[in-house]
Amino acid sequence: MNQLGGRAVAESLEAYAGDLLAESTFFSGLAAGEVHPGHVRDVFGQYYLWRNRFHRWFGVCVAKSEPFDETRNVPRVLAELLTCLRHEIKGDHQRLAWSFLAALGIDDPSRIKALAVTDSYAESFLCCYAPGDRSGDEALAALAGRGLAGPGRDRIIASALPRYYGVTSGLEFFGQRDDLEARHFRAMWRALVGGGKTDTGRLVEAARLEIWEHITFWDDVYYTFLGAENELAS
């Protein structure tokens, strides 16, 4: 595959994420106000548990990054990566998360129990990219793909929750903070594909897979709660 401009590739990945969000059972239902409020609360509770482990994915990328003297853009890629990590672990992250959960009716996040699908997704990145046969640039591309899925996802959340579910506070958790993070992920992607030895096609494949994994996670959680409810009713 020929080298493509980093900006054009990032835009194509965000468009791909938009297509998957439109096909998602959970997000299409949320956008239409069709998801039961209890399920909305439960799904976001699982997202909170995953997000608390998300920083570990950054560690894989740092550990597998190329030495500075081998890839021209390594310092720039790592600078953007560490900026994203800094946003992830900054002091107000938990406060924003707790405020959002409280607005959904979750007063004690410590009582949320992780589903098996949540544990599996939290470990999936480490299982996929920590082994020695996977390259550091693939891990970085996958992480950037996850970041590029954020803006479209957050637009649906910020629109649907006030309109259909009466949630008007705590939305900063999906607001400007994630927009800023997405800008750094875009910059990281452009730096990554700007390296002279980059196989852009391989990186795009890794990014697309992680975008699919992220949106599928939300649907899998939703289906799990629907299945449990149907089982109790039968």
N, C-alpha and C positions, 0 to 999 in steps of 0.2 A: 504494500500500500504506500502511495506517495505521501510525503510529508504534507500535512495540512496545517494551515494557520491555527495557532493555539486558540485564538478567539473564536474562529469559526467552529472548531471542534467543540469547545465549551458550549457554544450556542446550540449545536446539534444535540449534545447530551442533555441540556436542559429541556429541549423540545421533546426528546425521547422520554424524559421523566414526566413531562406534561401528558403525553399520550398514555403512559401507564397509570397516572393518577386518574385520568378520565375513565379508564377501564376498571379501576379498583372498586370492588364492592363496597368497602368501607368509605373511601373518600367520595365516591359518587353519591352514596347514601347520605353521608355527612353534609355534602354540598346542597342536597335537596331537603335536609331536615328530616330524613326518614330513619335515621338510626335512633333506637330507643335511648333516652338520656342515661339510663343505667349502664347501657353498653358503652356509650361515649365515655362515661366516667371510668369504667373498667379498662377500656382500651388505652386511654391516656395514662392510667396508673401503671400499666405494663411498659409504656413508652418511657415513663419516668425511671423505672427500674433499669431499663436498658441504657438510658442516657447516663445513669450513674456509673456505668462501666465503659462508656464510650472512650474515655481517655486512654484506656489500655491499647486501643487500636493505634493511637499515635506512637506509643512506645515501640510497636512492631516496625513502624515506618522509620523511626529514628535508628533503631538497631540495625536495620537492613539497608540503610542509605549508603550510597557509593562514597569511597574516599574522596576528599576534596580535589585530588590531582587527577582524577579519572574522568569526571564529567563536568563540562564547562559550567553548567547551571546549578550544581549541587548547593553552593552557598545560598543562592537565591531561593531554591526550592525549600531548603531547610528553614530559612528565615520565615517564609510564608507558613510552613508547617507549624513552627513554634509559635507564631502569632495566633494561629487557629487554636492551638493547645492552650495558650494563655487566656484566650476568650472562654474556652471550655471550663477552666478551673478557677477563673477569677471569683472573688468573694461573693458577688451577688447572684451567682448561678443557682445555688440552693434556695436563696430567698425568693427568687423569681419562680422557681419550680414549686415551692410550697405555696406561694400566693396563688398560682394557677390551679393547683390541686384543691386548695381551699375553695376557690370559686366554683369548682366542679362538685364540691360536697365531700371531699376527702380531707378530714381534719387531722388524721394521724397517718402519714405516709409509711411509717414503720410497720403498719399492720397489713400493707399490701404484700401478697404472696406471689412470687414469680411463677409464671406458667413455664412448663417445659419448653415451649416454643420460644419464650423470652430468653431463657438460659441458653438455648441452642443458638439463637441469633447473636447473643452477646459474645459467645465463644467462636462464632463462625469465622470471623476475620482472622483471629489468631490461628485457628486450625488450618485455614487456607494459605496464609502468607508467612507464617513463622517457619515452616519447613525450609530446608536448605535449597530445594530445587525451585523455589519461587523467588523472583528477583525483587529487589527493593523498589524499582520503578513501577512494577506491577502493583505492589502494595500502596504506593503513593497515588497511583492512578485510581485504584479502587476507592481509597479514602476521599479523593477529590470528587469522584462520582457520587459518593454518599452526600458530600457537601452540596453538589450541584442539584441534588433532588430537593433540597430544602426550600428554596424560594417558592416554587409552585405549591408544594405541600402547605407551607405556612399561609399562603394567600387563601387557600380553601378554609383552613382552620380559623383565620382571623375574620373571615366573612361569615362563616356558618355559625360559629358559637354565639356571637351576639344576636344574630338574626333569628335563629331557631331555638336556641337553648338558654337565652337570657344571661349568658356569661359575658360580662362587660369589664371585669377586672382580671388581672393576672395574665392578660394576653401579651404582655411584654416578653414573656418567655418565648414567644414565637414571632416577635416583632423585629425592631431595629437591630437587636443583638445578633439574631440569626442572619439578617441582611448583611451586616458587616462581616460575619463569618463567611458567608457565601462569596463576598468580594475577594476575600483572601484565598478561598479555594479556587476561584477562577484564576487568580494571579499565580497560584501554585501550579495549576494545570498548564498555563501558558509557559511557565518556566520549565516544567517537566518536558513538554513536547518540543521545547526549543533546543534541547541538547543535541549535539551533532550526531550521536550514535543511537538516537531514539527510534525504536520500532513503533510508530504511531498506531498502527493497526492493532498491535498486541495491547497497547495501553487503553485504547478505546474499548476493546473487548472487556478488559478488566473493569473499567469504569461502568460500562453498561450493565455488566453482571451485578455490580454492587448496587446500582440504582434499582434494578429489578429486585434484589434481595431486600432492600430497605422497604420498598412499597409493599412487597409480598408479606413482610413481617406484620404490618398493620392488618392486612387481610387475614393472615393466619391467626392472629390474636382474636380478631372479631369472630371468625368462624369457630374458634374454641369456645368462646362464651356463648355463642348461639347454640352450639352442639350441647353444651352442658345444660342450657335452659330447656332445650327440646327433650333431653334425656329425663330431666326432672318432671316434665309435663306428661311424659308417656307412661 
